[in-house]
Amino acid sequence: MAKQPWTNEKMNKWIREGRGQGELEGYRPWLTIQNVASNGRSSRIKGWKTGRIHHFFSDIETRYFYLVEFDTDEVCLDIREHYPILDLQDTLGDCDIDLDKFRDKESGTPYIFTTTFLLTLKDANGKKQYVARSVKAAAELEKSKVLERFELLRRYFSEKQIDWGIVTQYDINVIRAKNIEWVHSAKTLDGLSTHNVSRLTKIFVEWLDSSHKSVRDVTNALDSQFNLDPGSGLLLFRHLIANKQVLVNMDERIDLGKPVNQVVRVTNFMANGGDVRDAVDG
């Protein structure tokens, strides 16, 4: 199917639809997987912070999202993906980069730049601050048009006094991101069919704190002893990791065949220390 031209009518329609507007569950990304033919693996993920479905066009975008969700849990207030820059020309004014090359050749309508992520963070004083990140495969940075577009974004966010940077696959801790992906959907226990979750959790944590058996043996024993659906113990284990009630080394592949005391450290809802920018910068 031939690519449809980008027109003023289409741009105004998207703005009327509320794209690029709102916050948290009310935000609508400028681009969705229905609009963009992805060269990578597209994904739709329900966010912890927003409660809405996020749209990503590559593994790099998806993995960066997981890192932000997990590693900046206490300080990241909102994650907005594919955030549009609707006032680029007005903000930059006269420019030594030819903006005409960023127009639709048929209609002449300027394309709308986006940054892959606009993050709302809480600083040490509890005030909101914004961080923008553009995610791109490193090989794409060899293209002059991509570099010019990113230079325009750099200037734009500098004018707005917003920290902007580029993230490539080399900035992503893949093992950590995959571990977070594994626990991500277990943030809530919607799939656990028992009315005694609090009691079950207390018993399970005590087992994890004292057992010398493998993680898999302990989760299977929980299913067996309490007549739970198969996999319920594993779901609870993932839930505890997602909520940081138990700590594991997220930088190593989580091996369920290892003894519990080599994998897990029991804790109380510990807030992550360190600087949020460590996580945001990958």
Residue, then its C-alpha position, 0 to 999 in steps of 0.5 A: m500500500a502506498k504511503q499516504p502524504w503527511t498533510n495539514e489536515k492530518m496534522n490538525k486531525w491528530i491534534r484534535e484527537g488529543r495526541g501529544q496531550g495530557e498526562l499519565e493515563g490521559y496522555r495520548p502518544w503522537l505516534t502509535i504502532q498503528n501509524v508507524a511501520s517498525n523495522g524492529r519489534s513493536s510492543r504495547i505494554k501497560g505501564w505501572k505509573t500511568g495505567r495506560i498502554h504504551h507504544f514502542f517500535s523497537d527492542i531498544e525503546t521497550r527495554y529503556f522503558y522497563l529500566v525507567e519504570f523499575d529503576t526510577d520507581e520512587v522519583c519518576l512521576d510520568i512517562r510519555e512516549h513519542y512526545p511531539i514538538l509542535d512549536l519547533q519553528d517558533t522556538l528556534g526561529d531562524c536556523d542554519i539548518d534547512l528545515d525544508k528537508f523535513r517537509d512532506k515532498e508532496s504536500g509541503t507540510p512540515y513533519i512533526f519531530t518527536t522525542t521518544f520519551l519525555l519523563t516527569l521526575k521529582d527532584a530532591n526538593g519534591k519539585k517536578q523536572y523534565v528529562a527528554r530522551s531520544v532512542k535510536a539504534a547506533a547505526e542510524l546516527e551515521k545518517s546525516k539527516v538523523l544527526e541534523r534532526f537530533e541537533l534541532l532537538r538538542r537546540y530545542f530542549s536547550e531553549k526549553q531548559i530540559d535535559w535531552g540526550i540520545v540513548t542507543q543499544y549500547d546504553i541499555n543493560v539488556i540482562r537487567a531489562k529482560n529481568i524487569e520484563w519478566v516481572h513487569s506484568a506481575k506488579t499486581l496479583d490479578g492472576l492469583s486465585t486466593h483470598n488470603v494473599s497477605r497470609l500467603t505472602k507472609i508465609f512465602v517470604e518466610w520460606l524464601d528467607s530460610s530455605h536452602k532449596s532452589v527457587r523453583d522448588v520453593t514456588n512449586a511447594l507453595d502451589s502444592q501445599f496451598n492447592l494453588d493453580p500451577g505457577s501461582g508461586l512463581l507469579l508471587f515471586r515475580h510480584l515480590i521482585a517487582n515491588k522490591q519486597v525481595l531483592v535479587n541481582m537484576d544485573e544477572r539472569i534470574d536462575l530459578g534452579k539456584p538455591v534461594n539464598q544465592v538468588v534472593r535477599v528478603t527486605n521491606f519495601m526498600a526505596n532505591g538509593g542512588d541518583v535518578r540520572d544513573a537510571v535515566d542515562g542507562 
